[in-house]
């Protein structure tokens, strides 16, 4: 049975028919390769209601923003999305500290580390399944706007809490 997460691979070298994407599609609801930082940010913004794991490259083509920029944009929208940094490049020490401070879940230091990426994605999926935030996100996905607006708690002094 496939896991419910969508895995977004943001990398300028990964295409639809690569072994990594095909392996992810076997185990997860969807695997989405995106080769442009701007396109990736738009995709994530448009799919914030989706249970998502991001694999993020550090360095893109010339005149493109870095993975650090993409992570900052992701964190402006959500802190719930697990991000795995994936790079063959050395990471600037200043940037590395910012990746840690912005909640990067793991660093995979080689583009050849296909199996390690799969392990890290599985860990991220398990983390999403076991977290309170993940449970709330799943509940929100299942229930429509009207159900979300219903009263769920009433305090001892009679105040209704949504």
For each residue, the residues with C-beta under 8 A, 3 or more apart:
1:
2: 26 27 28 29
3: 27 28 29 125
4: 28 29 51 138
5: 28 29 51 52 53 121 124 125 128
6: 28 29 30 31 32 47 50 51 52 53
7: 24 28 30 31 32 52 53 54 55 121
8: 32 34 40 43 44 52 53 54 55
9: 14 20 21 24 31 32 33 34 55
10: 34 35 37 40 54 55 56 57 67 70
11: 14 33 34 35 55 56 57 86
12: 35 36 57 60 61 64
13: 35 57 111
14: 9 11 18 20 21 33 35
15: 18 21 33 35
16: 21 33
17: 21 22
18: 14 15 21 22 33
19: 22 23 114
20: 9 14 23 24 114 117 118
21: 9 14 15 16 17 18 24 25 31 33
22: 17 18 19 25 26 31
23: 19 20 26 27 114 118
24: 7 9 20 21 27 28 31 118 121
25: 21 22 28 30 31
26: 2 22 23
27: 2 3 23 24 118 122
28: 2 3 4 5 6 7 24 25 31 53 121 125
29: 2 3 4 5 6 51
30: 6 7 25
31: 6 7 9 21 22 24 25 28
32: 6 7 8 9 43
33: 9 11 14 15 16 18 21
34: 8 9 10 11 39 40 43
35: 10 11 12 13 14 15 39
36: 12 39 40 60 64
37: 10 40 41 60 64 65 66 67 69 70
38: 41 42 65
39: 34 35 36 42 43
40: 8 10 34 36 37 43 44 70
41: 37 38 44 45 70 73 74
42: 38 39 45 46
43: 8 32 34 39 40 46 47
44: 8 40 41 47 48 52 54 73 74 77 78 81
45: 41 42 48 77
46: 42 43
47: 6 43 44 50 52
48: 44 45 77 78
49: 140 141
50: 6 47 141
51: 4 5 6 29 128 134 137 138 141
52: 5 6 7 8 44 47 81
53: 5 6 7 8 28 81 82 84 121 124 125 128
54: 7 8 10 44 74 81 82 83 84
55: 7 8 9 10 11 83 84 86 117 121
56: 10 11 67 70 71 83 84 85 86
57: 10 11 12 13 60 67 86 87
58: 66 67 68 85 86 87 89 91 95
59: 66 67 87 89
60: 12 36 37 57 64 65 66 67
61: 12 64
62:
63:
64: 12 36 37 60 61
65: 37 38 60 69 70
66: 37 58 59 60 69 70 95
67: 10 37 56 57 58 59 60 70 71 85 87 99
68: 58 71 72 95 98 99
69: 37 65 66 72 73
70: 10 37 40 41 56 65 66 67 73 74
71: 56 67 68 74 75 83 85 98 99 102 104
72: 68 69 75 76 98 102
73: 41 44 69 70 76 77
74: 41 44 54 70 71 77 78 81 83
75: 71 72 78 79 102 103
76: 72 73
77: 44 45 48 73 74
78: 44 48 74 75 81
79: 75 103
80: 128 133 134 137
81: 44 52 53 54 74 78
82: 53 54 105 124 127 128
83: 54 55 56 71 74 102 103 104 105
84: 53 54 55 56 104 105 106 107 108 117 120 121 124
85: 56 58 67 71 91 99 104 106 107 108
86: 11 55 56 57 58 107 108 111 113 117
87: 57 58 59 67 91 107 108 109 111
88: 109 110 111
89: 58 59
90:
91: 58 85 87 95 96 99 107
92: 95 96
93: 96 97
94: 97 98
95: 58 66 68 91 92 98 99
96: 91 92 93 99 100
97: 93 94 100 101
98: 68 71 72 94 95 101 102
99: 67 68 71 85 91 95 96 102 104 107
100: 96 97 104
101: 97 98
102: 71 72 75 83 98 99
103: 75 79 83
104: 71 83 84 85 99 100 107
105: 82 83 84 120 123 124 127
106: 84 85 120 123 124
107: 84 85 86 87 91 99 104
108: 84 85 86 87 113 116 117 120
109: 87 88 113
110: 88 113 116
111: 13 86 87 88
112:
113: 86 108 109 110 116 117
114: 19 20 23 117 118
115: 118 119
116: 108 110 113 119 120
117: 20 55 84 86 108 113 114 120 121
118: 20 23 24 27 114 115 121 122
119: 115 116 122 123
120: 84 105 106 108 116 117 123 124
121: 5 7 24 28 53 55 84 117 118 124 125
122: 27 118 119 125 126
123: 105 106 119 120 126 127
124: 5 53 82 84 105 106 120 121 127 128
125: 3 5 28 53 121 122 128 129
126: 122 123 129 130
127: 82 105 123 124 130 131 134
128: 5 51 53 80 82 124 125 131 134 137
129: 125 126 134
130: 126 127 134
131: 127 128 134 135
132: 135 136
133: 80 136 137
134: 51 80 127 128 129 130 131 137 138
135: 131 132 138 139
136: 132 133 139 140
137: 51 80 128 133 134 140 141
138: 4 51 134 135 141 142
139: 135 136 142 143
140: 49 136 137 143 148
141: 49 50 51 137 138
142: 138 139
143: 139 140 147 148
144: 147 148
145: 148 149
146: 149 150
147: 143 144 150
148: 140 143 144 145 162
149: 145 146 162
150: 146 147 162
151: 154 160 161 162
152: 161 162
153: 160 161
154: 151 158 159 160 161
155: 158 159 161
156:
157:
158: 154 155
159: 154 155
160: 151 153 154
161: 151 152 153 154 155
162: 148 149 150 151 152
